[in-house]
Amino acid sequence: MAVRTARAVETRKKKARRAIPRAKVTRVQGNTAGVRRQLKKMAAKAQEARAKDAG
């Protein structure tokens, strides 16, 4: 289990405060077969939605 000492908590808080704020990941990223299949599916759905909006 993770350490729950006061020092460890303090260190975690300091690291979190120093971290550069970044945008949350909006889609799965990776190069495995499962992830690539999911990305293709999401791309197809987005393409379909764009086509529906256009015409």
N, CA, C and O atoms as CSV, one atom per row, in Angstrom:
chain,resi,resn,atom,element,x,y,z
A,1,MET,N,N,0.837,-1.188,0.000
A,1,MET,CA,C,0.000,0.000,0.000
A,1,MET,C,C,0.882,1.252,0.000
A,1,MET,O,O,2.045,1.201,0.399
A,2,ALA,N,N,0.326,2.354,-0.444
A,2,ALA,CA,C,1.082,3.608,-0.527
A,2,ALA,C,C,1.383,4.157,0.865
A,2,ALA,O,O,0.625,3.941,1.811
A,3,VAL,N,N,2.497,4.864,0.972
A,3,VAL,CA,C,2.900,5.462,2.242
A,3,VAL,C,C,1.998,6.653,2.545
A,3,VAL,O,O,1.719,7.471,1.668
A,4,ARG,N,N,1.543,6.743,3.805
A,4,ARG,CA,C,0.647,7.845,4.195
A,4,ARG,C,C,1.246,8.693,5.316
A,4,ARG,O,O,0.520,9.208,6.166
A,5,THR,N,N,2.565,8.836,5.316
A,5,THR,CA,C,3.199,9.664,6.342
A,5,THR,C,C,2.948,11.135,6.019
A,5,THR,O,O,2.658,11.492,4.877
A,6,ALA,N,N,3.061,11.975,7.032
A,6,ALA,CA,C,2.843,13.410,6.848
A,6,ALA,C,C,3.833,13.970,5.827
A,6,ALA,O,O,3.487,14.822,5.009
A,7,ARG,N,N,5.061,13.477,5.890
A,7,ARG,CA,C,6.102,13.956,4.972
A,7,ARG,C,C,5.778,13.586,3.523
A,7,ARG,O,O,5.961,14.392,2.610
A,8,ALA,N,N,5.296,12.361,3.324
A,8,ALA,CA,C,4.943,11.914,1.979
A,8,ALA,C,C,3.782,12.741,1.419
A,8,ALA,O,O,3.781,13.111,0.244
A,9,VAL,N,N,2.806,13.023,2.264
A,9,VAL,CA,C,1.647,13.824,1.844
A,9,VAL,C,C,2.100,15.224,1.459
A,9,VAL,O,O,1.671,15.773,0.444
A,10,GLU,N,N,2.983,15.802,2.291
A,10,GLU,CA,C,3.502,17.146,2.028
A,10,GLU,C,C,4.258,17.190,0.705
A,10,GLU,O,O,4.100,18.127,-0.077
A,11,THR,N,N,5.074,16.177,0.460
A,11,THR,CA,C,5.853,16.090,-0.781
A,11,THR,C,C,4.929,16.002,-1.988
A,11,THR,O,O,5.154,16.670,-2.997
A,12,ARG,N,N,3.886,15.177,-1.885
A,12,ARG,CA,C,2.926,15.021,-2.983
A,12,ARG,C,C,2.237,16.341,-3.301
A,12,ARG,O,O,2.056,16.696,-4.466
A,13,LYS,N,N,1.849,17.074,-2.237
A,13,LYS,CA,C,1.184,18.364,-2.432
A,13,LYS,C,C,2.106,19.359,-3.131
A,13,LYS,O,O,1.678,20.081,-4.031
A,14,LYS,N,N,3.365,19.393,-2.716
A,14,LYS,CA,C,4.330,20.313,-3.327
A,14,LYS,C,C,4.544,19.971,-4.796
A,14,LYS,O,O,4.598,20.864,-5.642
A,15,LYS,N,N,4.666,18.687,-5.100
A,15,LYS,CA,C,4.862,18.254,-6.486
A,15,LYS,C,C,3.643,18.617,-7.339
A,15,LYS,O,O,3.781,19.048,-8.484
A,16,ALA,N,N,2.462,18.440,-6.772
A,16,ALA,CA,C,1.224,18.755,-7.498
A,16,ALA,C,C,1.153,20.248,-7.798
A,16,ALA,O,O,0.700,20.652,-8.868
A,17,ARG,N,N,1.605,21.065,-6.845
A,17,ARG,CA,C,1.554,22.517,-7.042
A,17,ARG,C,C,2.546,22.966,-8.108
A,17,ARG,O,O,2.287,23.920,-8.842
A,18,ARG,N,N,3.691,22.272,-8.192
A,18,ARG,CA,C,4.718,22.638,-9.167
A,18,ARG,C,C,4.402,22.155,-10.577
A,18,ARG,O,O,4.940,22.678,-11.554
A,19,ALA,N,N,3.533,21.161,-10.679
A,19,ALA,CA,C,3.259,20.554,-11.979
A,19,ALA,C,C,2.653,21.563,-12.949
A,19,ALA,O,O,1.838,22.398,-12.557
A,20,ILE,N,N,3.052,21.482,-14.210
A,20,ILE,CA,C,2.526,22.365,-15.246
A,20,ILE,C,C,1.094,21.923,-15.568
A,20,ILE,O,O,0.874,20.747,-15.860
A,21,PRO,N,N,0.117,22.836,-15.524
A,21,PRO,CA,C,-1.251,22.450,-15.842
A,21,PRO,C,C,-1.380,22.064,-17.324
A,21,PRO,O,O,-0.953,22.805,-18.209
A,22,ARG,N,N,-1.954,20.931,-17.564
A,22,ARG,CA,C,-2.127,20.453,-18.934
A,22,ARG,C,C,-3.589,20.071,-19.164
A,22,ARG,O,O,-4.307,19.723,-18.226
A,23,ALA,N,N,-4.014,20.139,-20.410
A,23,ALA,CA,C,-5.376,19.755,-20.763
A,23,ALA,C,C,-5.538,18.251,-20.576
A,23,ALA,O,O,-4.602,17.485,-20.806
A,24,LYS,N,N,-6.718,17.836,-20.161
A,24,LYS,CA,C,-6.992,16.418,-19.982
A,24,LYS,C,C,-7.005,15.726,-21.345
A,24,LYS,O,O,-7.344,16.338,-22.358
A,25,VAL,N,N,-6.636,14.459,-21.359
A,25,VAL,CA,C,-6.636,13.686,-22.592
A,25,VAL,C,C,-8.083,13.470,-23.012
A,25,VAL,O,O,-8.900,12.995,-22.224
A,26,THR,N,N,-8.400,13.822,-24.266
A,26,THR,CA,C,-9.783,13.728,-24.727
A,26,THR,C,C,-10.061,12.403,-25.443
A,26,THR,O,O,-11.218,12.043,-25.662
A,27,ARG,N,N,-9.010,11.689,-25.801
A,27,ARG,CA,C,-9.211,10.394,-26.451
A,27,ARG,C,C,-8.076,9.473,-26.051
A,27,ARG,O,O,-7.017,9.930,-25.619
A,28,VAL,N,N,-8.296,8.170,-26.195
A,28,VAL,CA,C,-7.283,7.193,-25.838
A,28,VAL,C,C,-6.089,7.356,-26.766
A,28,VAL,O,O,-6.250,7.648,-27.951
A,29,GLN,N,N,-4.922,7.172,-26.239
A,29,GLN,CA,C,-3.716,7.283,-27.034
A,29,GLN,C,C,-2.901,6.011,-26.858
A,29,GLN,O,O,-2.854,5.442,-25.767
A,30,GLY,N,N,-2.267,5.571,-27.920
A,30,GLY,CA,C,-1.458,4.370,-27.837
A,30,GLY,C,C,-1.365,3.717,-29.193
A,30,GLY,O,O,-1.915,4.204,-30.181
A,31,ASN,N,N,-0.664,2.616,-29.222
A,31,ASN,CA,C,-0.408,1.962,-30.498
A,31,ASN,C,C,-0.730,0.477,-30.437
A,31,ASN,O,O,-0.205,-0.300,-31.235
A,32,THR,N,N,-1.590,0.068,-29.498
A,32,THR,CA,C,-1.966,-1.343,-29.424
A,32,THR,C,C,-3.155,-1.580,-30.350
A,32,THR,O,O,-3.832,-0.636,-30.758
A,33,ALA,N,N,-3.399,-2.823,-30.673
A,33,ALA,CA,C,-4.478,-3.163,-31.600
A,33,ALA,C,C,-5.824,-2.670,-31.082
A,33,ALA,O,O,-6.622,-2.126,-31.846
A,34,GLY,N,N,-6.079,-2.856,-29.794
A,34,GLY,CA,C,-7.355,-2.434,-29.206
A,34,GLY,C,C,-7.555,-0.942,-29.281
A,34,GLY,O,O,-8.635,-0.469,-29.633
A,35,VAL,N,N,-6.518,-0.199,-28.952
A,35,VAL,CA,C,-6.600,1.265,-28.948
A,35,VAL,C,C,-6.769,1.780,-30.370
A,35,VAL,O,O,-7.569,2.683,-30.615
A,36,ARG,N,N,-6.021,1.210,-31.303
A,36,ARG,CA,C,-6.126,1.645,-32.702
A,36,ARG,C,C,-7.538,1.397,-33.227
A,36,ARG,O,O,-8.078,2.211,-33.975
A,37,ARG,N,N,-8.130,0.280,-32.837
A,37,ARG,CA,C,-9.497,-0.033,-33.257
A,37,ARG,C,C,-10.467,0.997,-32.674
A,37,ARG,O,O,-11.372,1.458,-33.369
A,38,GLN,N,N,-10.281,1.361,-31.389
A,38,GLN,CA,C,-11.144,2.362,-30.761
A,38,GLN,C,C,-11.009,3.713,-31.451
A,38,GLN,O,O,-12.004,4.403,-31.672
A,39,LEU,N,N,-9.772,4.093,-31.791
A,39,LEU,CA,C,-9.542,5.376,-32.459
A,39,LEU,C,C,-10.220,5.395,-33.824
A,39,LEU,O,O,-10.813,6.401,-34.212
A,40,LYS,N,N,-10.133,4.282,-34.549
A,40,LYS,CA,C,-10.774,4.211,-35.866
A,40,LYS,C,C,-12.288,4.369,-35.724
A,40,LYS,O,O,-12.930,5.041,-36.531
A,41,LYS,N,N,-12.846,3.742,-34.693
A,41,LYS,CA,C,-14.277,3.823,-34.449
A,41,LYS,C,C,-14.684,5.260,-34.121
A,41,LYS,O,O,-15.679,5.767,-34.639
A,42,MET,N,N,-13.894,5.917,-33.245
A,42,MET,CA,C,-14.179,7.302,-32.879
A,42,MET,C,C,-14.055,8.224,-34.082
A,42,MET,O,O,-14.853,9.147,-34.244
A,43,ALA,N,N,-13.057,7.980,-34.927
A,43,ALA,CA,C,-12.849,8.795,-36.127
A,43,ALA,C,C,-14.039,8.641,-37.078
A,43,ALA,O,O,-14.503,9.619,-37.664
A,44,ALA,N,N,-14.521,7.420,-37.225
A,44,ALA,CA,C,-15.655,7.160,-38.108
A,44,ALA,C,C,-16.910,7.859,-37.602
A,44,ALA,O,O,-17.674,8.427,-38.382
A,45,LYS,N,N,-17.116,7.812,-36.280
A,45,LYS,CA,C,-18.282,8.484,-35.699
A,45,LYS,C,C,-18.200,9.995,-35.890
A,45,LYS,O,O,-19.204,10.640,-36.191
A,46,ALA,N,N,-17.005,10.561,-35.717
A,46,ALA,CA,C,-16.814,11.994,-35.888
A,46,ALA,C,C,-17.037,12.390,-37.345
A,46,ALA,O,O,-17.640,13.424,-37.633
A,47,GLN,N,N,-16.543,11.555,-38.258
A,47,GLN,CA,C,-16.710,11.818,-39.689
A,47,GLN,C,C,-18.191,11.781,-40.061
A,47,GLN,O,O,-18.674,12.607,-40.835
A,48,GLU,N,N,-18.887,10.821,-39.502
A,48,GLU,CA,C,-20.317,10.686,-39.760
A,48,GLU,C,C,-21.082,11.917,-39.236
A,48,GLU,O,O,-21.994,12.413,-39.897
A,49,ALA,N,N,-20.704,12.394,-38.058
A,49,ALA,CA,C,-21.344,13.559,-37.480
A,49,ALA,C,C,-21.079,14.816,-38.333
A,49,ALA,O,O,-21.966,15.646,-38.530
A,50,ARG,N,N,-19.846,14.931,-38.829
A,50,ARG,CA,C,-19.512,16.078,-39.690
A,50,ARG,C,C,-20.318,16.038,-40.981
A,50,ARG,O,O,-20.805,17.069,-41.445
A,51,ALA,N,N,-20.458,14.847,-41.560
A,51,ALA,CA,C,-21.204,14.693,-42.814
A,51,ALA,C,C,-22.683,15.043,-42.583
A,51,ALA,O,O,-23.332,15.639,-43.443
A,52,LYS,N,N,-23.195,14.666,-41.423
A,52,LYS,CA,C,-24.585,14.940,-41.080
A,52,LYS,C,C,-24.809,16.452,-40.948
A,52,LYS,O,O,-25.830,16.976,-41.394
A,53,ASP,N,N,-23.850,17.143,-40.337
A,53,ASP,CA,C,-23.941,18.595,-40.163
A,53,ASP,C,C,-23.851,19.320,-41.503
A,53,ASP,O,O,-24.554,20.304,-41.734
A,54,ALA,N,N,-22.981,18.826,-42.381
A,54,ALA,CA,C,-22.740,19.502,-43.661
A,54,ALA,C,C,-23.931,19.365,-44.619
A,54,ALA,O,O,-24.253,20.287,-45.368
A,55,GLY,N,N,-24.566,18.209,-44.575
A,55,GLY,CA,C,-25.607,18.039,-45.573
A,55,GLY,C,C,-26.676,17.214,-45.127
A,55,GLY,O,O,-27.630,16.982,-45.870
